[in-house]
Amino acid sequence: MADLKTISPVSDLTEGDFVTERCGRLAYSCCIPTINRHKEHLTMIKSLKALIAAAIVAVAPISAQAGDQKMVEEVLVILSSDSLQTQGMAMVLSNTMAQQGAKVNVLLCDKAGDLALKSYEAPALKPKDVTPGQMLRGLMKQGGVANVCALYLPNSDYSKNDLIDGVGVATPPEMADQMLNPAMRTFTF
């Protein structure tokens, strides 16, 4: 019988050697003609370990993301478009976010500032037959906060008295604080 060897690596074997090898808690004793099965087993174990490691790496970001699925508590919607449908969609989404529990802050700039005027008139949008201005008022009734930008009134024919009750005039530091707040998500339309 050939000498017993504890091998490491398997490639050091020669034909006729009788070997004992540990693989985890298992010990293998075999003669060189069966060593190919041993090599295949070790290769399979290495492949299985690599596959498990790859699966863990692939699933880890998904698991972490699933745990972070908490809703944003406060949002800033900046609306500056003069497009009726864009204004409408911004208000639809703002109202929907408020209904889902978010505190919604709206900054109205340029022509979108007109939504905050007492004299605001616009065609109603389908399917609810409401104007963006009416949706803004509804948002404010739900606790939403609306401000016109600091440039709106000085560059228009309107004053603070022309704004609907509850609409304020934003200051740049206040808006910059909201925009830089990592807990607040900003949307622009």
C-alpha positions in Angstrom: 0.0 0.0 0.0 1.3 3.5 -0.8 2.2 6.0 1.9 -0.6 8.0 3.4 -0.4 11.7 2.5 -2.4 14.7 3.7 -2.4 16.7 0.6 -2.6 20.4 -0.2 -2.9 21.1 -3.0 -4.5 18.1 -4.8 -2.2 18.6 -7.8 0.8 17.2 -5.8 -0.6 13.7 -6.1 1.0 11.0 -8.2 -0.6 7.8 -9.4 -0.7 5.1 -6.8 -0.7 7.4 -3.8 -3.2 6.8 -1.1 -4.5 10.1 0.3 -6.6 11.4 3.2 -8.0 14.9 2.7 -10.3 16.9 4.9 -13.1 19.0 3.3 -15.0 20.7 6.1 -16.1 18.0 8.6 -15.6 15.2 6.0 -12.4 13.2 5.5 -11.8 11.5 2.3 -9.4 8.5 1.8 -8.9 7.4 -1.7 -6.5 6.1 -4.1 -5.3 8.2 -7.1 -7.6 6.5 -9.6 -10.6 8.0 -7.6 -8.9 11.3 -7.0 -10.6 12.8 -10.1 -13.9 12.4 -8.3 -12.4 14.2 -5.3 -11.2 17.0 -7.5 -14.6 17.3 -9.1 -16.2 17.4 -5.6 -13.8 20.2 -4.5 -14.5 22.1 -7.7 -18.3 21.7 -7.1 -17.9 23.0 -3.5 -15.9 26.0 -4.7 -18.5 26.7 -7.4 -21.4 26.4 -4.9 -19.6 28.8 -2.5 -19.1 31.3 -5.3 -22.8 30.9 -6.4 -24.0 31.5 -2.8 -21.7 34.5 -2.4 -23.0 35.9 -5.7 -26.6 35.4 -4.7 -26.0 37.1 -1.3 -24.3 40.1 -3.1 -27.2 40.3 -5.6 -29.9 40.1 -3.0 -28.3 42.4 -0.4 -29.2 45.7 -2.1 -32.8 44.6 -2.7 -33.2 43.6 1.0 -31.6 46.9 2.1 -33.9 48.8 -0.2 -37.0 47.0 1.0 -36.2 48.0 4.5 -35.8 51.6 3.5 -39.2 51.8 1.9 -40.4 54.5 4.3 -42.4 57.3 2.7 -41.0 60.8 2.3 -42.7 62.9 4.9 -42.3 66.3 3.3 -42.0 67.5 -0.3 -41.3 70.7 -2.1 -43.1 71.2 -5.5 -41.7 74.0 -7.6 -44.1 75.0 -10.3 -43.0 77.5 -13.0 -44.6 76.2 -16.1 -47.2 78.3 -17.9 -48.7 75.1 -19.5 -52.2 74.4 -18.2 -51.8 70.6 -18.3 -48.4 70.8 -16.6 -49.8 73.0 -13.8 -52.8 70.6 -13.5 -50.5 67.5 -13.2 -48.4 69.2 -10.6 -51.5 70.0 -8.6 -52.9 66.5 -9.0 -49.7 64.9 -7.8 -49.4 67.4 -5.0 -52.9 66.6 -3.8 -52.2 62.9 -4.1 -49.0 63.1 -2.0 -50.9 65.1 0.6 -53.7 62.5 0.7 -51.0 59.8 1.2 -49.7 61.7 4.3 -46.9 63.9 3.0 -46.6 67.6 4.0 -46.7 69.5 0.7 -45.0 72.8 0.1 -45.6 74.5 -3.2 -43.5 77.3 -4.7 -45.2 79.1 -7.6 -42.9 81.0 -9.9 -43.4 83.1 -13.1 -46.8 82.5 -14.8 -47.6 79.7 -12.4 -47.8 82.3 -9.7 -51.1 83.3 -11.3 -52.7 80.2 -9.7 -52.5 82.0 -6.3 -54.4 85.1 -7.5 -57.9 85.8 -6.3 -58.8 86.7 -9.9 -57.3 83.5 -11.4 -59.3 82.0 -14.2 -58.5 79.1 -16.5 -60.2 76.4 -18.5 -61.2 73.4 -16.4 -59.2 70.2 -17.0 -60.8 66.8 -17.7 -61.7 64.4 -16.2 -62.6 66.2 -12.9 -63.5 69.5 -14.5 -61.3 71.6 -12.1 -58.7 74.2 -12.8 -55.1 74.1 -11.4 -56.1 77.1 -9.2 -59.0 75.1 -7.7 -56.7 72.2 -7.1 -54.2 74.5 -5.3 -57.0 75.7 -3.0 -58.0 72.1 -2.3 -54.3 71.3 -1.4 -54.2 74.2 1.0 -57.4 72.9 2.7 -55.6 69.6 3.2 -52.8 71.5 5.0 -50.5 72.2 2.0 -48.4 75.4 2.1 -48.3 77.6 -1.0 -45.9 80.5 -1.7 -45.2 82.7 -4.7 -41.5 83.2 -5.4 -39.8 86.3 -4.2 -39.6 87.7 -7.8 -43.3 87.1 -8.7 -45.0 90.2 -7.1 -42.2 92.8 -7.8 -42.2 91.8 -11.5 -46.0 91.8 -12.0 -48.9 94.2 -11.6 -50.0 92.4 -8.5 -49.5 92.9 -4.7 -49.8 90.6 -1.7 -53.5 91.8 -1.4 -54.2 90.1 -4.8 -53.2 86.6 -3.5 -55.7 84.2 -2.0 -55.7 83.9 1.8 -53.0 81.7 3.1 -50.5 82.1 0.2 -47.3 83.6 1.3 -44.3 85.2 -0.4 -41.2 82.9 -0.3 -37.8 84.2 0.7 -34.7 82.8 -0.9 -33.1 81.6 2.4 -36.4 79.7 3.3 -36.6 78.1 -0.1 -32.8 77.2 -0.1 -33.2 75.5 3.3 -36.1 73.4 1.9 -34.2 72.5 -1.2 -31.1 71.5 0.7 -33.0 69.5 3.4 -32.1 65.8 2.8 -35.3 64.7 4.4 -37.4 66.7 1.8 -37.8 65.6 -1.8 -38.1 68.4 -4.4 -40.2 68.1 -7.6 -40.1 70.7 -10.4 -42.7 71.3 -13.1 
